[in-house]
């Protein structure tokens, strides 16, 4: 296998110019935003709610903590953290369409205090150093162009003693699950996307992006290289997803 071209990055199974990935990903989420929550339920048979509940409990943000939720999407993790007792939650996402959905959901749920919205690129956060106690990102890191930059930014904005938490699709560790998971990802998901959201291609990309994302060990190594200490992970559902954590000391 030859060396990877430093001027290109993965967009699913395609290699695209580095400068183009952000635009392509934005197009995906512009397309899926209106039915994103419904599709999450259908794609995971509702299990994503269990994963996120476990994730929010692992974050454990308390009343004195500010949580920065990167790639916050429609706000599932941020709202659950606030309702669980986080003092303040900052939802950050590069996609205005997703943030708009999140703002509407906040109003519908009566969540008005202690929640702020920020349209920003996780690779270049417009925030000062050492300003939050917790940073989270759920199912968003794989869509970022420069993943090490996101990890470095997460460390930069964490206060000493702060912790980074990442929930992401990972590498299946139960061999018997692999063929079923592949069939679901590459046959069922695009068909669901076409039927429910009118967009098979975006959901095909999402399935491909999972397969090109680093596995548990590789992501832990990336976190350590970014300066996050005590990098560790916990696999859920046989490795379909994993919760990664790292500290800034």
N, C-alpha and C positions, 0 to 999 in steps of 0.2 A: 504494500500500500504506500503510495507516494505521500509526500508532505502536503499538508493542507495549505491552500492559498490564503495568506493572511488578509487579503483584500475581500474575501468572501466569507459568508456565514451560512449556517443552515436555516432554511425556511421549510420546515417539514423535511422531506427527502430531497429537496432542491437546494442547490448552492446558489446564493444570490449575492450581488454586491453588498458589502457591509452597510453602505449608506441607504440601501433600499429596504432593509428588513423592517425598520420601524414603520415605514409607510405601509408595507404589506400587512403587518400585524394590526396596524390601526384600521385598515380596511376590513380585516376579519371581524374585529370587535365592533366596528360601526354596524356591520351587517347583523351580528348575532345579539347585540345589546337588547332589543325589544323582547326577545324570547329567551334570554340567557338563563334566567332562573328556572323556567319550565324545562329547558333542555338539560340543565344540570340534573334535575330530578329524573328525567327520562334516561339520560345517559348512564347514570350511576344507580338506577333503580332506587333512588333516594338515599343511598349510602353516603353520599357526600355530606349530608347533614350530620351523620354520626362522626365522620372524620373531622369535620369542622368543630363539632362540640368537644371532641377529645383535644383538638388543637387549642381551642380557646382556654380550656382548663389547664393545658400545659403552659400557655403563656402566663396565666395567673396574674394579670395586671390588677393592681389594687388601687384604692382611692387616692394614693399619693403619686401614682404612676401616670405618665403620658405614654400612650401607645401610638406609634407611627405604623399604620398599615399600608404597605406598599402594594401597588397593583390591586387596589382595594375592590375594584369591580363594582358590583351592585351593593356591597357593604355587609355581606353575611358575617364575616369575621369581626369587623369593627363594631357592628351593632350588638353582636352577642357579647363582645368584651365589655362594652359600655354597660349593658344590662347586667353583666356579671359583677360589675363594681369598679371598672377602670375609671380613674379620675377624669381623664381627658383622652379622647381618641381623635387622631388626625388621619383622615382617609385621603390617600394620595393615589392618583391614577393618571396616566398620560392621555387617556381617552376621554374626551368631554362627554361622549354619548353614554358611556358607562357611569360616569359621575352623576350625570343628570338623572339616570335611573335610581342611583343610590340616594340622591337628594329627595326624590319623590317618595322612596321607601321610608326614609327617615321621618318625613312628615306624616305619612300614613300610620307609622308606629308611634307617633308622638315623641320621637327622640329629637329634642331641640337643643338641650343644654349639654355642654361637654363634648360636642362633636363638631369638627371643623373639616372643610373640604379643600383639597389642594390639587389643582391640575398641574402635574409635574412629571418629568422623566426621572425614573428611579436611578438612572445612571448619573444624573446631575441634579441633585436635590437643592432647591433654593432655601436651605435651612442652615443655621449656624452649627458649629461643632458642639458635640456633647450637650444636646438639648432634650433628649428623651431617654426614658428608662427602658423602653421595650421597642423593638422593631419586629414586625411580622410581614410575611408575604405568603399568600396561599394560592397555589396554582397559577403563579404569575412569572416566576423566575425563568421558566423555560422559554417564555415569549420575548425576553429581553435580548437585545443585540449583544451587549457586552456584559455577560454575567459576572465576571470578576469585578467590574466597575460597580455593579449594584452591591455586591458584598462589601467592597471597600467603603462605599457611601453609607451602608448600614452601620458599619463599625464607626465611621467618622461621627455620625450624629448621636451615637449611643454615649451616655454618660459612663464613667468608670463604674464597673459593677453591673452595667446593663447587659441585656441578653437579646440575642437575635434568634428568631424562630421562623422556620420555613416548612410549609406543608406543600409537598409536590409529588406528582406521579413519579414512580421510581421503577426499579427492576424487580419483576416477579421472582420470588424466591421458592415458590412451591411449583415444582416442575409440572404437575398435573394441571395447574391452572393456565399455563402458558398458551396452549392451543385454543382453549375457550376464550381467553382474554383477547387473543389476536383476532379471532372470528368476530367477537363483539366489536372490537375497535375498528376494524377495516371493512366490515360488511354492514353491521347493524347501525353504527353511528352515522355514517354518511347517509344511509337511507332515512334515518330519523331526521337528520338535518334537512334533507330534501322535503320530507313530508310536513314537518312541523314548522321549520323556519324558512323553507324555500331556498336552502343554501347547503348543498352537499359538499362543495369544495372547502368551505371554512371548517366543517367538522372533520373532513379528511385531513386537513392541515393539522388540526388539534390532535388527532390520533398519531400522525407522523411525528409531531413535535415531542410527544411523550417518548417515542422510541429513540429519538436522537439526543435526549437529555441525559446528562451524566448519571451513573448509578449511585448507590448509597455511598460507597467508598470514595468514588471520584469527587462527589460533591463535598464530602467532608474534607478532602484534601484541598479543594478550591477555597473552602472557608478558612482553613488554616493559613493558606497562602495570602489571604486577604487580611490576616491579622486577628481573626476571631479564634479565641482560645477554647480549649476543652470541647472541640467539635465532636458531636455525637449524633446518633440518629436512632429512631425507633420505627421499625416497619409496622405497617398496619395492613390487614387483609392480604396476608401472604406476600407483602412487598409491592402490591399494586400502588400504594402510596407510602411515604415515609415522612416523619417529622424530624427535621434537623435543627439542632440548637448549637449556639456558640456564644461565648462571652467576650466582653471587652473589660479588661482589667487595667 
